[in-house]
Amino acid sequence: MPSPDTHVPEASRRYFNQWAKRYDRSWTQIWFRENHRLIVQAMDPPADARILDLGCGTGQLAARLAQRVPQGSVLGLDPAEEMIRVARRQHRDRTNLGFEVGSSEAIPADAATFDVVSSTISFHHWARPMESVRDIARVLRPNGRVLILDLCRDSLFMGALDQLQRWLQPSHAGIASTTEMRRYYSRAGFRQLQITKPRWLLMLAQGTVGDGHA
């Protein structure tokens, strides 16, 4: 099991810690809830699945997934300590749901721990996406699945937005294109790659890890 992540930029961690208390009252929750619906529908997990939700924020998607896996479990992971504090307080009564501080680059779990790893609107905050996707492959069981829903840089508009966000937002690491996302997945050893665009500006990248992944 890797040691806790030390690569998350302090400016990014501070940004999300400051946002945590008002996060669930933000207008963005309207958008997030629809994105959560898309992930849950695409995942359709079995009742005993063990799920990891990366960049879980205050745990809204993780809690929704926990309802779908009554014989399984869900772990929400986020690098912002205040987000995790809010998540634990809001969902403390759910027995198959837990939260930990950590990042996608150094997931605090042993190899072959989870059946599914999910992430929604978090990937563009990942400073080292290749290392993150490789660590996702490490913690997935054979034939485990990854589903990442995030912004997509395939259009000129999104390319310009990406550059603007790099300048405006300290937590913004970069929006990936479908070509880049496919390369990340392939190099990490994922197969059965599927990238769709379920909504304007977004892509959903899915893959399955094999027995001999990188």
C-alpha positions in Angstrom: 0.0 0.0 0.0 1.5 3.3 -1.0 2.2 6.1 1.5 -0.3 9.1 1.5 0.0 11.3 -1.5 2.4 14.3 -1.3 2.0 15.5 -4.9 -1.3 17.3 -4.8 -0.4 21.0 -5.1 -1.1 22.9 -1.9 -3.0 25.6 -3.8 -5.4 23.0 -5.1 -5.9 21.4 -1.7 -6.5 24.9 -0.1 -9.0 25.8 -2.9 -11.2 22.7 -2.2 -10.8 23.0 1.6 -12.2 26.5 1.4 -15.1 25.4 -0.8 -16.1 22.4 1.3 -18.6 24.1 3.7 -20.6 25.6 0.9 -20.0 22.9 -1.7 -23.4 21.2 -1.4 -25.2 24.6 -1.6 -23.4 25.5 -4.9 -25.3 25.9 -8.1 -22.9 23.3 -9.6 -24.7 20.6 -7.6 -27.5 20.6 -10.3 -24.9 19.7 -12.9 -23.1 17.2 -10.6 -26.3 15.3 -9.7 -27.0 14.7 -13.4 -23.4 13.6 -13.9 -23.8 11.2 -10.9 -26.9 9.8 -12.5 -24.9 9.1 -15.7 -22.2 7.3 -13.8 -24.6 5.1 -11.8 -26.5 4.2 -14.9 -23.4 3.3 -16.8 -21.8 1.3 -13.9 -24.9 -0.7 -12.9 -22.9 -2.4 -10.2 -23.8 -5.8 -8.7 -25.1 -5.7 -5.1 -21.8 -7.0 -3.6 -19.4 -4.8 -5.5 -16.5 -3.0 -3.8 -16.3 0.5 -5.3 -13.7 3.3 -5.1 -14.9 6.9 -5.9 -12.0 9.2 -6.6 -12.3 12.9 -6.0 -15.4 12.2 -4.0 -15.9 15.7 -2.6 -18.6 15.6 0.1 -19.6 12.1 -0.8 -22.9 12.6 -2.8 -22.0 10.1 -5.5 -20.4 7.7 -3.1 -23.6 7.6 -1.0 -25.7 7.0 -4.1 -23.5 4.1 -5.0 -23.6 2.7 -1.5 -27.4 2.4 -1.9 -26.8 0.2 -5.0 -24.4 -2.2 -3.3 -26.0 -3.3 0.0 -23.8 -6.3 0.2 -20.7 -4.4 -1.0 -18.9 -1.3 0.1 -17.9 2.1 -1.2 -14.8 4.1 -0.3 -14.7 7.8 -1.2 -11.2 9.4 -1.6 -10.4 13.1 -1.8 -7.2 15.1 -1.2 -9.1 17.9 0.6 -9.4 17.2 4.3 -12.4 19.5 4.7 -14.3 17.7 2.0 -13.7 14.4 3.8 -14.7 15.9 7.1 -18.0 17.0 5.6 -18.6 13.7 3.9 -18.0 11.7 7.1 -20.4 13.9 9.0 -23.2 13.8 6.4 -23.0 10.1 5.8 -22.0 8.7 9.2 -25.1 6.5 9.5 -24.3 4.5 6.3 -22.4 1.3 7.3 -21.1 0.3 3.9 -19.6 3.7 3.1 -16.3 5.2 4.2 -14.1 8.2 3.4 -10.4 8.8 3.4 -8.0 11.6 2.6 -5.8 10.8 -0.4 -5.4 11.3 -4.1 -5.5 9.3 -7.3 -1.7 9.2 -7.7 -1.1 7.2 -4.5 -4.4 5.4 -3.7 -4.2 4.2 0.0 -5.3 0.6 -0.8 -3.7 -2.7 -1.6 -3.5 -4.1 -5.0 -6.6 -5.9 -6.4 -8.9 -4.3 -3.8 -11.8 -2.9 -5.8 -14.2 -4.2 -8.5 -15.0 -0.7 -9.8 -13.3 2.7 -9.7 -15.3 5.8 -10.6 -14.6 9.5 -10.9 -16.8 12.4 -12.0 -15.5 15.9 -12.9 -12.3 15.4 -11.1 -9.8 14.2 -13.8 -8.9 17.7 -14.9 -7.6 18.4 -11.4 -5.2 15.4 -11.5 -1.6 16.8 -11.8 -0.2 13.4 -13.0 -2.9 11.7 -15.0 -0.8 8.8 -16.3 0.4 7.9 -12.8 -3.2 8.1 -11.5 -4.6 5.8 -14.2 -1.8 3.3 -13.5 -2.6 3.4 -9.8 -6.3 2.8 -10.6 -5.2 -0.3 -12.6 -3.2 -1.5 -9.6 -6.1 -1.4 -7.1 -8.6 -3.0 -9.4 -9.2 -6.7 -9.3 -8.8 -8.7 -12.5 -11.6 -7.8 -14.9 -12.3 -4.7 -12.7 -13.8 -1.6 -14.4 -12.9 2.1 -14.4 -15.4 4.8 -15.3 -14.1 8.4 -15.6 -16.6 11.2 -16.5 -14.9 14.5 -17.2 -14.6 17.5 -19.5 -13.3 16.8 -23.0 -10.9 19.0 -24.9 -11.8 17.8 -28.5 -13.3 21.2 -29.6 -11.6 24.5 -30.1 -14.0 26.0 -27.5 -12.8 23.5 -24.8 -9.2 24.0 -25.8 -9.6 27.7 -25.1 -11.5 27.0 -21.9 -8.7 24.7 -20.8 -6.1 27.5 -21.2 -8.3 30.0 -19.4 -8.9 27.7 -16.5 -5.2 27.0 -16.1 -4.7 30.7 -15.6 -7.7 31.3 -13.4 -8.1 28.2 -11.2 -5.2 26.9 -9.1 -6.7 23.4 -8.9 -6.9 23.0 -12.7 -4.3 20.7 -14.2 -5.7 20.2 -17.7 -8.6 18.9 -19.7 -7.8 15.7 -21.7 -8.8 14.9 -25.2 -10.3 11.6 -26.2 -7.0 10.7 -27.8 -5.1 11.4 -24.7 -7.5 9.5 -22.5 -7.3 6.5 -24.8 -3.6 6.6 -24.5 -3.6 6.8 -20.7 -5.9 3.8 -20.5 -3.9 1.7 -23.0 -0.6 2.4 -21.4 -2.0 1.4 -18.0 -3.1 -1.9 -19.3 -6.8 -1.4 -19.7 -8.7 -3.2 -22.4 -12.3 -3.0 -23.8 -11.9 0.7 -24.0 -15.0 2.7 -24.7 -15.2 6.5 -24.8 -18.5 8.1 -25.4 -19.8 11.7 -25.1 -23.1 11.4 -23.1 -23.5 15.2 -22.7 -22.1 18.4 -24.3 -18.5 19.1 -23.2 -18.2 15.7 -21.5 -16.7 12.3 -22.2 -17.2 9.0 -20.3 -14.1 6.8 -20.6 -14.6 3.1 -19.6 -12.1 0.3 -19.5 -11.5 -3.1 -18.0 -8.2 -4.3 -16.4 -6.8 -7.6 -17.4 -4.7 -10.1 -15.4 -1.4 -8.8 -16.6 -1.9 -5.1 -16.5 1.0 -2.6 -16.2 
